[in-house]
Amino acid sequence: MEEIISILFHSRTQAHVFHLQTDSYAQHIALNKYYDGIVGLADGLAEAWQGKYGKIQFKAVNGIEQYKGLESVVAYFEKILKIVEEKRKAIKESYIQNLIDGVEELIGGKSKLVVMKTRY
């Protein structure tokens, strides 16, 4: 869980960088929705986890990437989605799984908020 939470908090800043660097209005709006939404979701996930298991020890996350076009944005969020999907397999609590569902949906699950909407 520590890796998931660390990556999610870092992704807020990364999304904001992409948001400021893109010339695409659609990407600008989709990324804004992501960075506005992810902190609350990640915070809720962290608090639920800490309520059961104690304080999270945050992990180092690589630096900020510069915007290199749509494909770099999509690749970034697909990478995060893959990590979250893989790491969640070890989590047994349904209420924590439900919180992760919200994170996945924001990243690019059912709503495809970032991954798909940035393509237009």
C-alpha positions as CSV (number, residue, x, y, z in Angstrom):
1,M,0.0,0.0,0.0
2,E,2.9,2.4,0.7
3,E,3.9,2.2,-2.9
4,I,0.4,2.8,-4.2
5,I,-0.2,5.8,-1.9
6,S,3.3,7.3,-2.7
7,I,2.7,7.0,-6.4
8,L,-0.8,8.5,-6.2
9,F,0.4,11.6,-4.3
10,H,3.2,12.0,-6.8
11,S,0.9,11.6,-9.7
12,R,-1.0,14.7,-8.6
13,T,2.0,16.8,-9.1
14,Q,2.9,15.0,-12.4
15,A,-0.6,15.6,-13.7
16,H,-0.4,19.3,-12.9
17,V,2.9,19.6,-14.8
18,F,1.4,17.9,-17.8
19,H,-1.7,20.1,-17.4
20,L,0.5,23.3,-17.6
21,Q,2.6,22.1,-20.5
22,T,-0.1,20.8,-22.9
23,D,-1.5,22.9,-25.7
24,S,-4.6,20.6,-25.9
25,Y,-7.7,22.0,-24.2
26,A,-9.1,18.5,-23.7
27,Q,-5.9,17.3,-22.1
28,H,-5.8,20.5,-20.0
29,I,-9.3,19.9,-18.6
30,A,-8.9,16.1,-18.1
31,L,-5.6,16.5,-16.3
32,N,-7.2,19.2,-14.1
33,K,-10.0,16.9,-13.2
34,Y,-7.4,14.2,-12.3
35,Y,-5.2,16.4,-10.0
36,D,-8.3,17.9,-8.4
37,G,-9.7,14.4,-7.7
38,I,-6.7,12.2,-6.8
39,V,-5.6,13.8,-3.6
40,G,-9.0,13.2,-1.9
41,L,-9.1,9.6,-3.2
42,A,-5.5,8.9,-2.1
43,D,-6.0,10.5,1.3
44,G,-9.1,8.4,1.9
45,L,-7.3,5.3,0.9
46,A,-4.3,6.1,3.1
47,E,-6.5,6.9,6.1
48,A,-8.5,3.7,5.7
49,W,-5.3,1.7,5.5
50,Q,-3.7,3.5,8.4
51,G,-6.9,2.9,10.5
52,K,-6.3,-0.8,10.2
53,Y,-2.5,-1.2,9.9
54,G,-0.9,2.0,11.3
55,K,1.1,4.8,9.8
56,I,2.3,4.5,6.2
57,Q,6.0,4.8,5.4
58,F,6.1,6.6,2.1
59,K,8.4,5.4,-0.7
60,A,10.6,7.5,-2.9
61,V,9.1,8.2,-6.3
62,N,11.1,9.2,-9.4
63,G,11.2,12.8,-10.5
64,I,8.9,14.8,-12.7
65,E,8.6,14.0,-16.4
66,Q,8.3,16.8,-18.9
67,Y,5.3,16.8,-21.3
68,K,6.4,15.1,-24.6
69,G,3.0,14.8,-26.2
70,L,-0.2,12.8,-25.8
71,E,1.5,9.5,-25.9
72,S,3.8,10.3,-23.0
73,V,0.7,11.3,-20.9
74,V,-1.2,8.2,-21.8
75,A,1.8,6.0,-21.1
76,Y,2.3,7.6,-17.7
77,F,-1.3,7.0,-16.6
78,E,-1.3,3.5,-18.0
79,K,1.8,2.7,-16.0
80,I,0.2,3.9,-12.8
81,L,-3.0,2.0,-13.5
82,K,-1.0,-1.2,-14.1
83,I,0.9,-0.7,-10.8
84,V,-2.4,-0.1,-8.9
85,E,-4.1,-3.1,-10.5
86,E,-1.1,-5.4,-9.7
87,K,-0.6,-4.2,-6.1
88,R,-4.3,-4.4,-5.1
89,K,-4.3,-8.1,-5.6
90,A,-2.7,-8.5,-2.1
91,I,-5.4,-6.5,-0.4
92,K,-8.2,-8.5,1.2
93,E,-10.4,-5.8,2.7
94,S,-13.5,-5.1,0.6
95,Y,-13.8,-1.5,1.8
96,I,-10.2,-0.8,0.8
97,Q,-10.8,-2.5,-2.6
98,N,-13.8,-0.2,-3.1
99,L,-11.6,2.9,-2.5
100,I,-9.1,1.5,-5.0
101,D,-12.0,1.1,-7.5
102,G,-12.5,4.9,-7.3
103,V,-8.8,5.5,-7.9
104,E,-8.8,3.2,-10.9
105,E,-11.9,4.8,-12.3
106,L,-10.3,8.3,-12.1
107,I,-7.1,7.1,-13.7
108,G,-8.6,5.4,-16.6
109,G,-10.9,2.6,-15.6
110,K,-14.5,2.8,-16.4
111,S,-14.7,6.5,-17.0
112,K,-11.4,6.7,-18.9
113,L,-11.1,10.2,-17.5
114,V,-7.5,10.7,-18.2
115,V,-6.4,8.0,-20.5
116,M,-9.2,8.3,-23.0
117,K,-10.3,11.9,-22.7
118,T,-6.8,13.2,-23.2
119,R,-6.8,11.6,-26.7
120,Y,-9.3,14.2,-28.0
